[in-house]
């Protein structure tokens, strides 16, 4: 089954399908052509905020789409931001973009904002790590039985790393708060 993350995307249904699937789901980034078509609009300034380039090919695809688009419409102003993050981080970047007026101010300010941004999260369960082979079945079973919750974060280049771990969600939240401070 193919699921496209667009305006019809149902996150709750998607999460249920991923949880029910015995195999690890595969993902693919949008094609450069899809980005190129998305840039073809009436907007004076066009911005794309992608998933971290360390986690997905979306950034490279968006850059290629931008270059192809600018070959046809060189007068347009397009900038692609490598969020070096995901989900919530991308949303914060998008909100930052709308605070500024000039294209140059947006690019400069938001690129600086991205450099100072850090992402933190806690894995509720280890199923995806087990399904994709990054965690053995035995380790996943033991960690789940002991209610071990990994506290995760982003590196400066946008990779994901484990910062800590704790037994139970409340203790994990405390550890995450300590890492944030």
BELBELRA-V762894 format. One record per pair of residues at least 6 apart in sequence whose ideal C-beta (glycine too) atoms are under 8 Angstrom apart, sorted by the first residue. I is the first residue (numbers start at 1). J is the second residue. Records with the same first field share a line. If there is no record, write none. Layout:
BEGIN
I=J  J
END
This chain:
BEGIN
1=17
3=9  14  17
17=25
18=25  128
19=127
21=131
22=131
23=131
24=128  131  132  133
27=56
29=51  56  57  58  61
30=58  61  62
31=61  65
32=61  62  64  65  68
33=65  68
34=61  65
35=48  61  62  64  65  66  69
36=65  66  68  69
38=48  65
39=46  48  65  66  69  76  78
40=69  73
44=77
45=77  79  103  106
46=76  77  78  79
47=78  79  80  81  97  106
48=62  66  78  79  80  81
49=81  83  90  93  94  97
50=56  58  59  62  80  81  82  83  90
51=58  59  83  85  86  90
52=59  82  83  84  85  86  154  158  159
53=59  60  82  84  158
54=84  155  157  158  159
55=86  158  159  160
59=80  82
62=80
63=80
66=78  80
69=76  78
70=76  78
77=103
79=103  106  107
81=93  110  111  114
82=114  158
83=89  90  93  114  158
84=114  117  154  156  157  158
85=93  114  117  119  154  158
86=119
88=119
89=117  119  154
92=117
93=110  113  114  117
96=109  110  113
97=106  110
99=109
100=106  109  110
115=156
118=153  154  180
119=153  154
120=151  152  153  154  163  176  179  180
121=152  153  176
122=149  150  151  152  169  172  173  176
123=129  149  150  152
124=149  169
125=144
126=135  140  143  144  150
127=140
129=135  140
130=136  137  140
135=143
142=148
146=167
147=167  168
148=165  166  167
149=165  166  167  168  169  171  172
150=162  164  165  172
151=162  163  164  165  166  172  175  176  179
152=160  161  162  163
153=160  161  163  179
154=160  161
155=161
163=175  176  179
164=172  175  176  178  179
165=172  175
166=172  174  175
END
